[in-house]
Amino acid sequence: MEVEGQDTAINITVKFSGRSIPISVSLDSKIKDLKSLLQPLTNVLPRGQKLIFKGKLLVDGMTLRESEVTNGAKVMLMASQGLHQGEGPILKDAKTRPISRANTSINKTVNEKFEVLIDKNRVERWKVTGVIGLADSNLKAIPEEVWACGPSTRALDISNNFILDVPAQIGCLSSMQKCLLNGNGMLDDCINWKGLTSLKHLKVLSVSHNNLSTLPSELGALCSLRQLDVSNNKLSSLPVEIGLLTQLEVLKVNNNRISNIPMCIGDCISLAEVDLSSNLLTELPVTFGDLLNLKALHLSNNGLKSLPSTIFKMCLQLSTLDLHNTEITMDVLRQLEGWQDFDDRRRSKHQKQLDFRVVGSAEFDEGADKL
């Protein structure tokens, strides 16, 4: 990692959790600038970093020259627990977070005789109720009998299986309103999005806890969607077509690798709850101020230093704001127009929730404002 355009650049090594991180930095850079460089390399927020050189704690306002850090120096980084962005500090030999389900080494040995057997009575029941429930069934593929249910299907739940193929045939479930595909370990090419997005009545879609790295532009075709859960994947961005989902009310994108949100998010005018926690965000688009129905916004564990200037002024229904483990301070919040009205709404909401319990301090708590 280098700081360009500096004649006084030195090379140092930062030791962190078994890792050696080489950095080229100017002697006249301040310690706080070094911490900013380390944030994307370690996922540790600057205020959660303690840099130690020769047994002394380095001070944010001092330069490396003033701190007597020289070329070839080794600096130790200690991270405060909880003060991180994304999924947490990047440690030595970090592994992808496993999907929370039964041990795969055991599941691989499961004999086919233990898989769910679809009988005629069950298919008839699916047709009558409109609900196909196949969650936690050790399935490796969607049973062919599912497609026989056709337009009578209102909900399909195949979550927490080992299904790696959602074929174009899913489009034959033309009346489906709820589709749960979470927890299967699916990759990008496992889902036939053309078939899925042909479901014009779909209101709830969950593809959380998979291994998706991108979402296709076809997502914008789900014009009836009310709830979208893409949390706990490997997404680095959202498609601009998400702005076409004007009826979307709940958007869950937490625990991904997203570094920016498209401006068109402001076109999702029905959004009431947005969860962007545990990503790599450093700022939000100003169009968040266009979300006039927004009631809850979750932003914890990101590198955010500020909020859009109009968010409190324009989002007059916002009463839940989670800023735990971000760089946003109370001084920043108080400077935003509409802060006092938001704080009054927040206090009123919590007062109703507390009912007759004894109430302590009513000061804003960046981590307590959760649903």
Backbone hydrogen bonds, N-H to C=O, Kabsch-Sander energy under -0.5 kcal/mol:
donor,donor_aa,acceptor,acceptor_aa,energy
3,V,24,S,-0.8
4,E,2,E,-0.6
6,Q,3,V,-0.5
9,A,6,Q,-0.7
10,I,25,V,-3.1
12,I,10,I,-0.5
12,I,23,I,-2.8
13,T,73,A,-2.5
14,V,21,I,-2.8
15,K,13,T,-0.6
15,K,75,V,-3.0
16,F,14,V,-0.5
16,F,19,R,-2.2
19,R,16,F,-2.2
21,I,14,V,-2.9
21,I,19,R,-0.5
23,I,12,I,-2.6
24,S,1,M,-3.7
25,V,10,I,-2.5
25,V,23,I,-0.5
27,L,8,T,-1.5
29,S,26,S,-1.5
31,I,59,V,-0.5
31,I,62,M,-2.5
32,K,60,D,-1.7
33,D,30,K,-0.7
34,L,30,K,-1.7
35,K,31,I,-2.0
36,S,32,K,-1.5
37,L,33,D,-1.8
38,L,34,L,-1.7
39,Q,35,K,-1.2
41,L,37,L,-0.5
42,T,38,L,-1.8
43,N,39,Q,-2.9
45,L,43,N,-0.5
45,L,83,L,-1.4
48,G,45,L,-2.2
49,Q,46,P,-1.6
50,K,78,M,-2.3
52,I,50,K,-0.5
52,I,76,M,-2.8
53,F,56,K,-2.6
56,K,53,F,-1.6
58,L,51,L,-3.1
62,M,59,V,-1.6
64,L,29,S,-2.0
65,R,27,L,-2.4
67,S,63,T,-1.7
68,E,65,R,-1.5
69,V,64,L,-2.7
70,T,68,E,-0.6
72,G,11,N,-3.7
73,A,70,T,-2.0
75,V,13,T,-2.7
75,V,73,A,-0.5
76,M,52,I,-2.7
77,L,15,K,-2.9
78,M,50,K,-2.7
78,M,76,M,-0.5
80,S,48,G,-2.8
83,L,80,S,-1.3
84,H,82,G,-1.9
85,Q,43,N,-2.7
86,G,279,N,-2.1
86,G,301,N,-1.7
88,G,85,Q,-1.6
90,I,42,T,-2.2
91,L,89,P,-0.9
92,K,17,S,-1.1
94,A,91,L,-1.3
101,R,99,I,-1.6
106,I,103,N,-0.7
107,N,103,N,-2.2
108,K,104,T,-2.3
109,T,106,I,-1.2
110,V,107,N,-1.5
114,F,111,N,-2.4
115,E,112,E,-1.6
116,V,137,S,-0.8
118,I,116,V,-0.5
119,D,117,L,-0.7
123,V,119,D,-2.0
124,E,120,K,-2.4
125,R,121,N,-2.2
126,W,122,R,-2.6
127,K,123,V,-2.1
128,V,124,E,-2.1
129,T,125,R,-2.8
130,G,126,W,-2.6
132,I,130,G,-0.5
132,I,155,A,-2.8
133,G,131,V,-0.7
134,L,132,I,-0.7
134,L,157,D,-3.1
136,D,159,S,-2.1
137,S,134,L,-0.6
146,V,143,P,-1.7
147,W,144,E,-1.0
148,A,144,E,-0.6
148,A,145,E,-0.5
149,C,146,V,-1.6
150,G,147,W,-1.0
152,S,149,C,-1.8
153,T,150,G,-1.8
154,R,130,G,-3.5
155,A,130,G,-2.3
156,L,178,K,-2.4
157,D,132,I,-2.7
158,I,156,L,-0.5
158,I,180,L,-2.4
160,N,182,N,-2.3
162,F,139,L,-2.8
164,L,140,K,-0.8
164,L,162,F,-0.5
166,V,190,C,-3.2
170,I,167,P,-1.8
171,G,168,A,-2.1
172,C,169,Q,-2.4
173,L,170,I,-1.5
174,S,172,C,-1.7
176,M,173,L,-2.1
177,Q,154,R,-2.9
178,K,154,R,-1.7
179,C,204,V,-2.5
180,L,156,L,-2.9
181,L,179,C,-0.6
181,L,206,S,-3.1
183,G,208,S,-2.2
185,G,209,H,-0.8
190,C,187,L,-1.7
191,I,188,D,-0.8
192,N,166,V,-2.5
192,N,190,C,-0.5
193,W,191,I,-1.4
196,L,192,N,-2.1
197,T,193,W,-3.1
198,S,195,G,-0.8
199,L,196,L,-1.5
200,K,198,S,-1.5
202,L,199,L,-1.5
203,K,177,Q,-2.7
204,V,177,Q,-2.3
205,L,227,Q,-2.2
206,S,179,C,-2.2
207,V,229,D,-2.8
209,H,231,S,-1.7
210,N,232,N,-0.6
211,N,186,M,-2.6
219,L,216,P,-1.5
220,G,217,S,-1.8
221,A,218,E,-2.4
222,L,219,L,-1.8
223,C,221,A,-2.3
225,L,222,L,-1.7
226,R,203,K,-2.9
227,Q,203,K,-2.7
228,L,250,V,-2.4
229,D,205,L,-2.4
230,V,228,L,-0.6
230,V,252,K,-2.8
232,N,254,N,-2.4
233,N,255,N,-0.7
234,K,212,L,-2.8
236,S,213,S,-1.1
242,I,239,P,-1.9
243,G,240,V,-1.8
244,L,241,E,-2.1
245,L,242,I,-1.7
246,T,244,L,-2.0
248,L,245,L,-1.3
249,E,226,R,-3.1
250,V,226,R,-2.3
251,L,273,E,-2.3
252,K,228,L,-2.6
253,V,251,L,-0.6
253,V,275,D,-2.9
255,N,277,S,-2.1
256,N,278,S,-1.0
257,R,235,L,-2.8
259,S,236,S,-1.2
265,I,262,P,-1.9
266,G,263,M,-1.7
267,D,264,C,-2.3
268,C,265,I,-1.6
269,I,267,D,-2.2
271,L,268,C,-1.9
272,A,249,E,-3.1
273,E,249,E,-2.2
274,V,296,A,-2.2
275,D,251,L,-2.6
276,L,274,V,-0.6
276,L,298,H,-3.0
278,S,300,S,-2.8
279,N,301,N,-0.7
280,L,258,I,-2.4
282,T,259,S,-0.7
288,F,285,P,-1.8
289,G,286,V,-1.9
290,D,287,T,-2.1
291,L,288,F,-1.6
292,L,290,D,-1.9
294,L,291,L,-1.6
295,K,272,A,-3.0
296,A,272,A,-2.3
297,L,320,T,-2.4
298,H,274,V,-2.7
299,L,297,L,-0.6
299,L,322,D,-2.7
301,N,324,H,-2.2
302,N,325,N,-0.7
303,G,281,L,-1.5
305,K,282,T,-0.9
311,I,308,P,-1.8
313,K,337,E,-0.5
314,M,310,T,-2.9
315,C,310,T,-0.5
315,C,311,I,-1.6
316,L,314,M,-1.8
318,L,315,C,-1.3
319,S,295,K,-2.4
320,T,295,K,-1.9
322,D,297,L,-2.4
323,L,321,L,-0.7
323,L,366,E,-2.6
324,H,366,E,-0.9
326,T,323,L,-0.9
327,E,304,L,-2.3
333,L,329,T,-1.8
334,R,330,M,-2.5
335,Q,331,D,-0.8
335,Q,332,V,-0.6
336,L,333,L,-1.4
339,W,336,L,-1.8
342,F,338,G,-2.1
343,D,339,W,-2.9
344,D,340,Q,-2.1
345,R,341,D,-2.0
346,R,342,F,-2.8
347,R,343,D,-2.5
348,S,344,D,-2.3
349,K,345,R,-2.5
350,H,346,R,-2.2
351,Q,347,R,-2.2
352,K,348,S,-1.9
353,Q,349,K,-1.8
354,L,350,H,-2.2
355,D,351,Q,-1.2
357,R,354,L,-2.5
366,E,364,F,-0.6
368,A,365,D,-0.9
369,D,365,D,-1.1
370,K,368,A,-2.4
